Amino acid sequence: MNKIVIVIPAYNEEQTIGKVIQNLKKEDYNNIIVVDDNSSDKTYEIAKKEGVSLYRHIINRGLGGALNTGITAALNEGADIIVTFDADLQHDVNDIKKLLYYIEHEYDVAIGNRLTKGLNKGMHFIRRIGIRGLDFITYLLFGAYVCDSQSGLRMFNKEAAFKLDIRTNRMEVSSEIIKEIKRNKLKLKEVPIKAIYTDYSLSKGNTVWNGFGIVFKLLLRRIM
Amino acid sequence: MVLCIQIFCIIIGFFSIIMVLYRFKIKLLTYGEFSLWCIFLILLCILIVFPELINKIIILFGISRGVDLFFYFALMLIFYLIFKIYLKIEKIEQEITIIVKEIALEKKKK
């Protein structure tokens, strides 16, 4: 039986982190790692009460830094399959099984695709354009096209997770992961998933300005 | 006729080349950086000794005044240096993340 470890990077998610963990546990995902990226609210305390494997950054490093810590921690804890899962209730726990099917059937990586018609209610048209734009930039810079490169729901087998070399710190990590998948010639499957958008989760995502910052950081990563 | 200021500038240029050579020897500069600095300093010395060459160069670039050429080069140099500094900062950020990650993992082990 494969050990599935869920990695949740969290920064100031006191409103939702408890519910996210409870939803996962209801579906028998009991190996949960939360990486608190030096939150200033009660994210750490709430996650601790829920009884998960908790890691804390002493300085805020961003999504990339938190994912890097989380994936390393998951491998250290003996994970066979690692799932990255957002802390803002954007993801449906039931979608994990859909990704799992492909990982158990010879794929190395599965990424949730939020842009499938009918599954992205509440996703603003500008956000959709932004994601497409970043997909295109990721393709231009790293030669890998993915329909939803910015998706936070990803699944890796342990061999794939070992090969990832994540160096970016912030939101640009999503594109860097695509680059790493291509660089390591990992077998990738994009799986349609539901995107649950509330005012809260919308406030947590990328803005247009973030998007420009991400592009700039990706250009730098290409050069460095 | 060579002016005193030109002699002074050539001496400064000469010592600058020595400094660059020394920094290269103690591995503070890469081969590429060393080469660029040497070319720059040698060209500077030549232009100090033969200032009339500047007029021929600015005609080549289609610029009307020598001082404009100086500002264009200065601007390019500033952009280059800012870019280098930015790259350095990014590298330092990556190194900080490695440290923060190791601390988080170590704390959990305890």
Interface residues (C-beta under 8 A of the other chain):
Chain A: V35 S53 L54 Y55 R56 H57 I58 I59 R61 G64 G65 N68 T69 T72 A73 N76 R167 N169 L220 I223 M224
Chain B: Y86 L87 E90 K91 E93 Q94 I96 T97 V100 K101 I103 A104 L105 K107 K108
